[in-house]
Amino acid sequence: MDPGLKGRKVAILATDGVEQVELEEPRRALDAAGAVTHLISPKQDSIQAMNHDERGARIPVDRLLGEVRSGDYDALLLPGGVANPDKLRTDEKAVQFVREFMVADKPVAAICHAPWMLVEAGAVAGRTLTSWPSLKTDIRNAGGEWVDEVVRVDDKLITSRKPEDLPKFCATIVKAFAQRLDDARVDSLSEQSFPASDPPPGPTAIGGEGAARG
């Protein structure tokens, strides 16, 4: 049986000004797939979400940014909203948190204005991604390729443009996170079984096709 994201921990990094639907809908999809999601913020207690230009709900913060480590999480979700990433990209701890996920090659999903955090973290060079159109020049100046697509998957980085893309974005991140994390688990088990100094055995040693051929 496919375990989906059962027991996997996903960090959601956001602060005041986050677009409410871009936080809540992906989180709901991840929770439904079995993930454990934590809203992480530099702010205590709660953050003010927005519905475009109108105030939305106050969303409780689960963990303070200064009290968590990226190593405690399997994947990262970056919701948008204009003010949210614009504030976070001036916070070195927030930028470093994002950078650590990218350096560790963990799954990361960002929507709308959230790729500003990837630009600030120096993590878009050589990558292809999408975003809200106003970020196009920033992404290109940072060495990335910008495309106008509903969802773009570049290895373990998943990006989308706007709230209207959420149905496909949510479905993609659940599937991609599960697949990438399962691949990472298999790779880890393989490395433990066959250290780098010992090449993996060939087909004859492990059975399967070619084992009986002389």
C-alpha positions as CSV (number, residue, x, y, z in Angstrom):
1,M,0.0,0.0,0.0
2,D,1.2,3.5,-0.9
3,P,2.0,5.2,2.5
4,G,1.6,8.7,0.9
5,L,3.0,11.2,3.3
6,K,2.0,9.4,6.5
7,G,4.2,10.7,9.3
8,R,6.3,13.0,7.1
9,K,6.9,16.4,8.6
10,V,6.3,19.4,6.3
11,A,7.4,23.0,7.4
12,I,5.2,25.9,6.2
13,L,7.1,29.2,6.5
14,A,5.0,32.3,6.6
15,T,4.3,35.6,8.4
16,D,1.8,38.5,8.3
17,G,0.4,39.2,4.9
18,V,0.3,35.6,3.7
19,E,-2.4,34.8,1.2
20,Q,-4.8,32.7,3.3
21,V,-6.0,30.3,0.6
22,E,-2.4,29.7,-0.5
23,L,-1.6,28.5,3.0
24,E,-4.8,26.7,3.9
25,E,-5.5,24.7,0.8
26,P,-2.1,23.1,0.3
27,R,-1.9,22.5,4.1
28,R,-5.3,20.7,4.0
29,A,-4.1,18.6,1.1
30,L,-0.9,17.6,2.8
31,D,-2.7,16.9,6.1
32,A,-5.2,14.7,4.2
33,A,-2.3,12.7,2.7
34,G,-1.0,12.0,6.2
35,A,1.7,14.6,6.6
36,V,2.4,16.5,9.9
37,T,2.4,20.2,9.0
38,H,3.8,23.0,11.2
39,L,3.3,26.6,10.5
40,I,6.6,28.2,11.3
41,S,7.0,32.0,11.6
42,P,9.3,34.6,13.1
43,K,6.2,35.8,14.9
44,Q,4.7,34.3,18.0
45,D,1.1,33.2,18.6
46,S,-0.5,34.0,15.2
47,I,-0.1,35.7,11.9
48,Q,-2.5,37.9,9.9
49,A,-3.6,36.3,6.7
50,M,-5.0,38.2,3.7
51,N,-7.7,37.5,1.1
52,H,-6.1,39.6,-1.7
53,D,-6.4,43.2,-0.3
54,E,-8.8,42.3,2.6
55,R,-7.8,41.0,6.0
56,G,-8.5,37.3,6.5
57,A,-8.2,35.1,9.5
58,R,-5.5,35.1,12.1
59,I,-3.7,31.7,11.8
60,P,-2.1,30.1,14.8
61,V,1.7,29.7,14.7
62,D,2.9,26.2,15.6
63,R,6.6,26.8,15.9
64,L,8.8,29.9,16.2
65,L,11.4,30.1,13.4
66,G,14.3,30.6,15.9
67,E,13.4,27.4,17.7
68,V,13.3,24.9,14.8
69,R,15.9,23.3,12.5
70,S,15.4,22.5,8.8
71,G,16.8,19.0,9.6
72,D,13.6,18.3,11.6
73,Y,11.5,18.5,8.5
74,D,11.2,16.4,5.3
75,A,9.8,19.1,3.0
76,L,9.0,22.8,2.8
77,L,5.9,24.8,1.7
78,L,6.2,28.5,0.9
79,P,2.8,30.2,0.5
80,G,2.6,33.6,-1.2
81,G,0.9,36.9,-0.6
82,V,2.8,40.1,-1.5
83,A,3.8,41.2,2.0
84,N,4.6,37.8,3.4
85,P,7.7,36.9,1.4
86,D,8.7,40.5,1.1
87,K,9.0,40.6,4.9
88,L,10.6,37.1,5.2
89,R,13.3,37.8,2.7
90,T,14.6,40.6,5.0
91,D,14.9,38.0,7.8
92,E,18.2,36.2,7.5
93,K,17.0,33.3,9.6
94,A,14.1,32.8,7.3
95,V,16.3,33.0,4.2
96,Q,18.8,30.5,5.7
97,F,15.9,28.1,6.6
98,V,14.9,28.1,2.9
99,R,18.5,27.8,1.8
100,E,19.1,24.8,3.9
101,F,16.2,22.9,2.4
102,M,17.5,23.6,-1.1
103,V,21.1,22.7,-0.3
104,A,19.9,19.4,1.3
105,D,17.9,18.7,-1.9
106,K,14.6,18.3,0.0
107,P,11.3,18.9,-1.7
108,V,10.2,22.5,-1.7
109,A,6.9,24.0,-3.1
110,A,6.4,27.7,-3.6
111,I,3.4,29.6,-5.1
112,C,2.7,33.1,-6.3
113,H,5.2,35.7,-4.7
114,A,6.9,33.0,-2.6
115,P,9.7,32.4,-5.1
116,W,11.1,35.7,-3.9
117,M,12.4,33.6,-1.0
118,L,14.2,31.2,-3.4
119,V,15.8,34.2,-5.2
120,E,17.0,35.6,-1.8
121,A,18.4,32.2,-0.8
122,G,20.4,32.1,-4.1
123,A,18.5,28.9,-5.1
124,V,17.2,29.6,-8.6
125,A,20.3,29.7,-10.8
126,G,20.0,27.0,-13.4
127,R,16.4,26.1,-12.5
128,T,13.2,26.6,-14.3
129,L,10.2,27.8,-12.3
130,T,7.0,29.9,-12.4
131,S,5.5,32.5,-10.1
132,W,3.4,35.6,-10.1
133,P,4.4,37.4,-13.3
134,S,5.9,40.4,-11.5
135,L,8.7,38.1,-10.2
136,K,9.8,37.2,-13.8
137,T,12.7,39.7,-14.0
138,D,13.9,38.9,-10.4
139,I,14.1,35.2,-11.3
140,R,15.9,35.8,-14.6
141,N,18.3,38.2,-13.0
142,A,19.1,35.5,-10.4
143,G,20.0,33.0,-13.1
144,G,16.7,31.1,-13.3
145,E,14.4,30.5,-16.3
146,W,10.8,31.8,-15.8
147,V,7.9,30.1,-17.5
148,D,4.2,30.9,-17.6
149,E,2.7,27.5,-16.5
150,V,0.1,26.4,-14.0
151,V,2.6,24.2,-12.2
152,R,6.3,23.7,-13.0
153,V,8.3,20.8,-11.5
154,D,12.1,21.1,-11.6
155,D,13.4,18.1,-9.8
156,K,12.3,18.6,-6.2
157,L,11.2,22.2,-6.6
158,I,7.4,22.7,-7.4
159,T,6.2,26.2,-8.3
160,S,2.8,27.8,-9.3
161,R,1.6,31.2,-10.3
162,K,-1.5,32.2,-8.4
163,P,-4.5,31.1,-6.3
164,E,-6.4,29.9,-9.4
165,D,-3.6,27.3,-9.8
166,L,-4.2,25.8,-6.4
167,P,-6.1,22.6,-7.4
168,K,-3.3,21.4,-9.6
169,F,-0.6,22.8,-7.3
170,C,-2.0,20.9,-4.3
171,A,-2.4,17.6,-6.3
172,T,1.1,18.0,-7.6
173,I,2.8,18.7,-4.3
174,V,1.2,15.8,-2.6
175,K,2.2,13.4,-5.3
176,A,5.7,14.9,-5.8
177,F,6.5,15.2,-2.2
178,A,5.6,11.5,-1.6
179,Q,7.6,10.4,-4.6
180,R,10.7,12.4,-3.9
181,L,10.7,11.4,-0.2
182,D,10.2,7.8,-1.1
183,D,13.1,8.0,-3.6
184,A,15.3,9.6,-0.9
185,R,14.4,6.8,1.5
186,V,15.3,4.2,-1.0
187,D,18.6,5.9,-1.8
188,S,19.4,6.2,1.9
189,L,18.7,2.5,2.5
190,S,20.9,1.6,-0.6
191,E,23.8,3.7,0.8
192,Q,23.5,2.0,4.1
193,S,23.5,-1.5,2.5
194,F,26.2,-0.8,0.0
195,P,28.7,1.9,1.2
196,A,30.4,4.0,-1.3
197,S,33.6,1.9,-1.0
198,D,31.7,-1.2,-1.9
199,P,30.0,-1.1,-5.3
200,P,26.5,-2.6,-5.3
201,P,26.4,-6.3,-6.4
202,G,25.5,-7.1,-10.0
203,P,22.5,-9.1,-11.1
204,T,24.1,-12.5,-10.5
205,A,24.6,-11.7,-6.9
206,I,21.1,-10.4,-6.2
207,G,19.0,-12.6,-8.5
208,G,16.7,-11.3,-11.2
209,E,17.2,-11.0,-14.9
210,G,20.7,-12.2,-16.0
211,A,21.4,-14.1,-12.7
212,A,21.4,-17.5,-14.4
213,R,23.4,-16.4,-17.4
214,G,26.9,-17.5,-17.6
